[in-house]
Amino acid sequence: MTLVSWHFDHSAEVHFTVVDRSVHGTGVGTAMMRAVASDVRARGAALLQVKTLGASSPDPNYDRTRHFYQKMGFLPLEETDLWDEQTPCLIMVMPLV
């Protein structure tokens, strides 16, 4: 399951993704993210964004999440205190052009 929103005509954001842990590593998440990227690209987006917990707050689950996003082509852009100082937000972007 994925929830995507648009900020501008050229950029979309993945707000929410869920892949059952029992199928992690089977390609389900990869297929889902590829489908999302393909869809927003076809609708005119040049950038796809995702926000996740930043590495300055160590958590093995989010280490795997960040690794997955990087494997999909997302690049770290900025780590901010958008959520709060104890919950660093890593903004990652995927160029779609």
N, C-alpha and C positions, 0 to 999 in steps of 0.2 A: 504494500500500500504506500502511496506517495501523495503528498500534498505540495503543489507548486503554485506560486503566485507571481504576478508580474509587477515590477516597479516602474518600468518604462517600456516602450516598444522594443527596445534592444536588449533588455535584461530580465531574466526570470530567476526565481529563487526556489530551491527545494527546501521547504519548511519542515517536512516530516517524512521519514521513511521507516518502514517496519518490514523486517524479514525474520520469520520465526527462527530461533536459534537452531532448531533441529535441521534446518537446511542451509545454515551458514557454510560457505565454502563449496557450494554446489553450482554456483553460477546464477542463482536466482536474483541476487542483488545486482550483479553486473548487468544482467539482461534488463532489469528494471531501470537502472540508471542510464543505460544506452537508449532505451525507449524514450525516457524523459528527455534526454539530450536531443535525440532525433526529432521529437515532437516540437520542442521549443525552437530548435533551429529552423524547422519547416515553417513555423509561425513568425519567423523573422528575428529571433533573438541572436545576438552576437556573444552574449555572456550568460553563463549559468552560475549562480552563487549558492553557497551552502554555508551555514554557521554551525560550529561545533565547539565543544569544550577545548580550550587552548592547552598546549603542552606544558605551560607553566603551572598547571594544576594536574600533577601526575595521576593517571588513572589507566590501568591496563585495558579496560574496555574501550576507552576513547582513543588510546594508542592504536588499537585495531581499526576504529572508525576513521581516524585520520589517515592511516595507511591505505584503507580501502578507497577513500576519496582521492588520495594522491594517485593510486593505481588507475583510477578512472580518468585522470587528467586534470583534476582540480589542483590549483596552485595556491599555496598559502599567500594571502594578501596582507592581512593585518590581524594582530591580536589586541583586543580592546577590553575595556571594562563595561561594555554595552549592557550586560546583564547585571553586574555588580563587581566590586573589587575582588571578591572571593571566588567568582565564577568567570574566569577569563573567556572571552568569546573569540574564537579564531574564525575569521572570515576567509573563505577559500573561493576562488573563481575558476571557471573552466571556459577558455575561449572556444567559441563554436564556429569560427570562420576559418 
